[in-house]
Amino acid sequence: MNTQSMPASNSTPIGSAVIGFGGMGSWHVRKQCEMKEYFAFQGTYDIREERREAAEKAGYRAYPSLGALLSDPAIEFVVVATPNDTHLELVLAALAAGKHVMCEKPVAMNPEEYECMVECAERNHRVFTVHQNRRGDGDYLTMKKIFDENKLGPVFQIESRVQGSRGVPGDWRNQKVHGGGMVLDWGIHLLDQILMMTLPRKLTSVYAQLTNVTGTDCDDGFRTMLTFDDGLTAYVEVTTSNFITLPRWYMLGENGSAVIHGWDKKGEIVEVSDWENRDAVPVVAGVGLTKTMAPRTDDTIQHYPLPDVKGNWDLNYLGVYDCVRNGGKLVVSYDQERRLLALIQAIFTSGHTGEAVRFDDVWAASC
Ligand code: NAD
């Protein structure tokens, strides 16, 4: 299924539920209620009584226990939206109870946990997928279109950043034991986008630095340089102590550059219209003069607006519907997720050793 297509909804909606009624769980509850044509939301379960009460106060059914939710035959499909270290146990329990499952990112703390989940899904013949929702972000889809349509000529560098200034939130997200840290939080989204955008290239090497400016138990950010088999490089950065931010996206091709500054998708494309016209009037640069670094004048470049690509945050849900009712293909395939989790491992390895890691990309061809 591509980003714009909608599966036919000519059969009954899928009975659905959400485990975990926190920040993201309540988003999923609202999403399932909103997509009535596809999903019939039944209720939610949270381990904390106050969150079950909050769900009831908001007008939703709160199951008193995990067992009560999983044994309800009206529920065919469950979303797991709990802290990262609880995903394995909850995904296995839901699959074993015969439910189709979509788990929040990062689906697992490591590749071994993920293989356990996949094995369980296959054994129980259930649909199992991951909520990689930022594949539907408008800024990403805009950059992907520019890349796919070769608007800048051969692209040699992509930069993707998110930068905050408040450190890591002071809950489970800054505790290693719960799968905290920015690599697993924002990193997994940005890395998934880059891996999908650059297919069918193979990733060949990974160099990373983990940051810890705020002194938390786990990383509060990271920077990584990814190199692909045709020489393309991607720089991905998530940091949390930035009081001045750099652009969200920056892409360099042989004939042009593109930028998206922030979430409002403001930016532009600049293309060179006369590459041979390289002569320039020298400009003063510090204590010297430079022609090399003199900015281009408007007679040799053209400015273009960015293509207007809308975001699609229903993509993962529509994909689940298509799989369960129409036997469609997973939007987030097992090999795509295996490749992403292997990259996360490589980032931690490089971050801890200070050395680049060779990446044996056995998945690119099947992604
Ligand atoms: P949160 O702390 O706001 O909510 C987690 C909820 O899970 C809490 O209410 C907690 O009581 C409950 N919980 C904990 N253990 C449980 C268990 N065993 N059974 C039932 N409930 C349990 O966290 P959050 O921000 O909602 O994050 C939840 C998950 O969603 C994480 O995996 C996170 O990475 C992911 N997330 C994804 C996105 C996205 O854009 N895809 C955005 C935010 C969070």
Boltz pocket constraint, residues with backbone or C-beta under 6 A from the ligand:
constraints:
  - pocket:
      binder: B
      contacts: [[A, 19], [A, 20], [A, 21], [A, 22], [A, 23], [A, 24], [A, 25], [A, 45], [A, 46], [A, 47], [A, 48], [A, 51], [A, 80], [A, 81], [A, 82], [A, 83], [A, 84], [A, 86], [A, 104], [A, 105], [A, 106], [A, 131], [A, 133], [A, 171], [A, 184], [A, 185]]
      max_distance: 6.0
